[in-house]
Amino acid sequence: MIKIWGKLISSGKIIKQATISVDPHTTTFFDMLKNLSQELHIPTPVLLDKHAYDFNVFHLCTFKPDDFVESVLFERFELSLLAEHH
């Protein structure tokens, strides 16, 4: 299991955050993103190859308002890997 920390950032401050645990062997990156978005009560952003690459390589990816079809009231939605449990 891995823990993913999602946070909404506006004016340099975290305005909302949530943590979820997922099994990386049975959960796709998109499903994890969708679950975290639901937890934060925001629309699911458009997932690009760049986001998946950044998360896999740097354990961090950032979504900006342009990555959402709907308008959002924050400057960044960040996902980061918190921990991995074996």
Secondary structure, 3 states (H helix, E strand, C coil): CEEEEEEEEECCEEEEEEEEEECCCCCCHHHHHHHHHHHHCCCCCCCCHHHHHHHHHHCEEEECHHHCCCCCCCCEEEEEEEEECC
